[in-house]
């Protein structure tokens, strides 16, 4: 399953690179505005990368922030592009939000996998008829 997440993360990263450094006329436009488009793209990248590398989330977050900063700096040399601090902050925060989402998904799947009830209520064990007779017989004999 991780291999599918890694392929998806690679595809998303490639799409973000093309949309960021490629010609503006080929970039998709959503009705979310510029910050919304950035946030949507980087939340998806953070989620995919977080699900791809579940044991290294802190390291992945640090590398993601560094690479997002590098991507903003590279826009200075792309024609018709400009590097802005606001874009960097939105992109880095959105990627980290995606990583937090991946951690939450990992936590919930781990809980479901080991079948621990989320509440702290203790249930009484269900006894069958033979166990009930044995308990009654032991009480009578003593």
HELIX and SHEET records of a PDB file:
HELIX    1   1 UNK A    2  UNK A   21  1                                  20    
HELIX    2   2 UNK A   24  UNK A   26  5                                   3    
HELIX    3   3 UNK A   33  UNK A   52  1                                  20    
HELIX    4   4 UNK A   54  UNK A   56  5                                   3    
HELIX    5   5 UNK A   57  UNK A   74  1                                  18    
HELIX    6   6 UNK A   75  UNK A   77  5                                   3    
HELIX    7   7 UNK A   85  UNK A  114  1                                  30    
HELIX    8   8 UNK A  129  UNK A  141  1                                  13    
END                                                                             
